Amino acid sequence: MKRKWVDYAWGALLILLGGFFLANNLEIIPEPSVILWAGLFAAASLFFFGVYAVSGPRDWGWLFPALVTAAIAAIIVLAETGRAGPFLGSLVLWAVSIPFLAAFLANRHENWWALIPGWATAVLGTIVLLSDAVAGELIGALVMLSIGLPFFVVYLVNREHWWALIPGFVVSGIGVSILFATRLRGEFVGAFVLFAIALPFLAIYLFRREHWWALIPGGILVSVGLTAFLSGFNVAEVWQERLLGSVIFLGAAVTFTILWLQRDRQPTAWAKYPALGLAIIALIILATGSTIEYLWPLALIIAGLWLLYDNMVRPPTLKS
């Protein structure tokens, strides 16, 4: 029955619109004024709100045309009366955000995704409103933080969405780093960003051990972040090259060692090979200061020789 009334309403609206534009093209009625256009958009908004009320809250998609047409009507009136400003753009962004937020509140488990665009556009609308009174770096940070926050909410609503931690931490970390960019050295800001990107992978590994793979990007990012952090200190050039080069490989070696120690619970027995190879490379760099451009080919040769040796000594597999 509801659907039938909606179809009737749509039919009546289309007939009225068609008649209006036909009469205007035939010059039966004069060209509509700006205020009349505002009234038409306001009437359209009331129509869509009525359809939404009849259809029920689950048909939240009707809120998009209802709120957007209402925002357009308000913008026309405000601009015509000389009260223009950045807040006019905010009206459109808020009109787009509200239906998404309504969808999320109507069913948080099924419509969890709607929180992300809903919250982001709502905050962007607020930022546009404050754009003339807030510093540029603060606006950039707020934009990134506003995008990152709903991902954390998505994870808190349903812990099965563990992947949401990754974009949440990455985008939020970039947002915070924008605030630090003018106050800290570039090396420290870069290290902070890398740590922020590594954090969700480490959190996934700690709380969801079946995703043991998350330790690899997390550990390597922490190693690279430590390198960026240490590069911000004044150390003798010869020792800085050795220290920074060895930290990356040593951190990666520790990462694979941790995985190897869990071989009884996870399929990570293979991790001892990269752990040992990376540790040897780290010690060589620390002791001799050899550059990576010479060590990588050497590491590939050693890995190839090991595979050949392992293939020769391995007993043949019996075919069934």
Buried (B, 14 or more C-beta within 10 A) or exposed (E): EEEEEBEEBEEEBEEEEEEEEEEEEEEEEEEEEEEEBBBBBBBBBBBBBBBBEBBEBEBBEBBBBBBBBBBBBBBBBBBBEEEEEBBBBBBBBBBBBBBBBBBBBBEBEEBBBBBBBBBBBBBBBBBBBBEEEEEEBEBBBBBBBBBBBBBBBBBEBEEEBBBBBBBBBBBBBBBBBBBBBEEBEEBBBBBBBBBBBBBBBBBBBEEEEEBBBBBBBBBBBBBBBBBBBBBBEEEEEEEBBBBBBBBBBBBBBBBBBBBBBBEEEBEBEEBBBBBBBBBBBBBBBBEEBBEEEEBEEEBEEEEEEEEEEEEEEEEEEEEE
